[in-house]
């Protein structure tokens, strides 16, 4: 399985309309791109464990998108609905980290 991991921080001056547009674009991508197996979004837990290394930039939001394989990820990235999502994301995000991983159950 391939997982697309996005950690992000929205601009402090982003409007409620911009945030809702991102949510709508995310929902459209999750529902209409065939290669998406699961699409999760969430917020960071406030009380991190003691072993967490501090001093890094804060990314309060996460999106996790699961695919069967890398081909599914590539199809997602090139899909017109994802292109619109990317435009909304770039307009709203102040900073982001994006990583792709091949994973397996252990």
C-alpha positions as CSV (number, residue, x, y, z in Angstrom):
1,X,0.0,0.0,0.0
2,X,1.2,3.6,-0.7
3,X,0.3,6.4,1.7
4,X,0.3,10.1,0.9
5,X,1.0,12.1,4.1
6,X,0.3,15.8,4.3
7,X,1.1,17.8,7.4
8,X,0.1,21.5,7.1
9,X,-0.5,24.8,8.8
10,X,-3.0,27.2,7.3
11,X,-2.2,30.9,7.0
12,X,-3.3,32.8,10.1
13,X,-5.3,35.3,7.9
14,X,-7.2,32.6,6.0
15,X,-10.9,33.2,5.8
16,X,-13.7,30.8,6.8
17,X,-14.6,30.8,3.1
18,X,-11.1,29.7,2.1
19,X,-11.1,26.9,4.7
20,X,-14.5,25.7,3.6
21,X,-13.4,25.7,0.0
22,X,-10.5,23.4,1.0
23,X,-12.8,21.1,2.9
24,X,-15.1,20.9,-0.2
25,X,-12.2,20.2,-2.5
26,X,-10.9,17.5,-0.1
27,X,-14.3,15.9,0.0
28,X,-14.5,15.9,-3.8
29,X,-11.1,14.3,-4.1
30,X,-11.9,11.6,-1.5
31,X,-15.2,10.7,-3.2
32,X,-14.4,11.0,-6.9
33,X,-10.9,9.8,-7.6
34,X,-11.1,6.1,-8.2
35,X,-7.6,5.2,-6.9
36,X,-8.2,6.5,-3.4
37,X,-8.8,3.7,-1.0
38,X,-9.2,5.8,2.1
39,X,-8.9,9.5,2.8
40,X,-8.4,10.6,6.4
41,X,-8.1,14.2,7.8
42,X,-7.5,15.3,11.4
43,X,-6.0,17.6,13.9
44,X,-2.9,17.2,16.1
45,X,-3.4,15.9,19.7
46,X,-2.7,18.6,22.1
47,X,-0.9,16.6,24.7
48,X,2.0,14.9,23.0
49,X,3.9,12.2,24.9
50,X,7.1,13.1,26.8
51,X,9.4,11.5,24.2
52,X,8.3,13.8,21.4
53,X,11.3,15.9,20.2
54,X,10.3,19.6,20.4
55,X,11.6,22.7,18.6
56,X,10.1,21.9,15.2
57,X,7.5,23.9,13.4
58,X,3.9,23.2,14.3
59,X,1.7,21.5,11.8
60,X,-1.8,21.2,13.4
61,X,-3.5,19.4,10.5
62,X,-2.9,16.1,8.7
63,X,-4.3,14.4,5.6
64,X,-3.6,10.7,5.0
65,X,-4.5,9.2,1.6
66,X,-4.2,5.5,1.0
67,X,-3.7,3.8,-2.4
68,X,-3.2,0.2,-3.4
69,X,0.2,1.1,-4.9
70,X,2.4,3.9,-6.4
71,X,0.4,3.8,-9.6
72,X,-2.7,4.7,-7.7
73,X,-0.9,7.6,-6.1
74,X,0.3,8.9,-9.5
75,X,-3.2,8.6,-10.9
76,X,-4.5,10.7,-7.9
77,X,-1.8,13.3,-8.3
78,X,-2.6,13.8,-12.0
79,X,-6.4,13.7,-11.6
80,X,-8.1,17.0,-12.4
81,X,-10.0,17.0,-9.1
82,X,-6.7,16.7,-7.2
83,X,-5.3,19.6,-9.3
84,X,-8.1,21.7,-8.0
85,X,-7.5,20.5,-4.5
86,X,-3.8,21.4,-4.8
87,X,-4.7,24.9,-6.0
88,X,-7.0,25.4,-2.9
89,X,-4.4,23.9,-0.6
90,X,-1.6,26.2,-1.9
91,X,-3.8,29.2,-1.5
92,X,-4.5,28.4,2.1
93,X,-1.4,26.8,3.4
94,X,1.3,28.8,5.2
95,X,3.6,25.7,5.4
96,X,3.4,22.0,4.7
97,X,5.3,18.8,4.6
98,X,4.3,16.2,2.1
99,X,5.7,12.6,2.1
100,X,4.8,9.4,0.3
101,X,5.4,6.0,1.8
102,X,5.1,2.4,0.8
103,X,3.8,0.6,3.9
104,X,2.7,-2.9,5.0
105,X,1.0,-4.3,8.0
106,X,3.2,-5.7,10.7
